[in-house]
Amino acid sequence: MPRVISSKLGAGYRTLAGTCGLIAAGMVAAPAAAQGIACTAPQQGMQQVELMFGRNIGGRLAVSNTVWLRFLAREVTPRFPEGLSVIDAAGQWQDRERGRVVREPSKLVMIVTADDPASRDKIAAIVAAYKDQFHQQSVGVVTRPVCAAF
């Protein structure tokens, strides 16, 4: 069964993770084998991480494509140079204070990596950097065990 972890999403981004749990300083997950996944060669047990980044600040687009690419180059790629995928997304979340659905352009980053403390620390550092640099309350994070080969 996949293990899902996310942050409580606020004004920055709440898409796709509304029913997920919370992420604090780091993520805790058992290796794929411990979660009942049997991988066949050449695949091996890894984790797939999806990071959901909202691009609005205060109701307006503040993380332009240029600014996003700079963040990706400085914060994400150096931590996962082996590879990742970036997908343009249309995010939405419910503003509970105003009782309305808020939509915003978003980025979804998918990373397949080892399921170990070092990888979890890198993900937590990316989340912290985005929240700090772009004044976001949160970044959505979904993690699940997978079998993968590259």
Secondary structure by P-SEA (a helix, b strand, c coil): cbbbbbcccccccccccccbbbbccbbbbcccccccccccccccbbbbbbbbbbccccccccccaaaaaaaaaccccccccccbbbbbbbbbbbcccccbbbbbbbbbbbbbccccaaaaaaaaaaaaaaaaaccccbbbbbbbbbbbcc
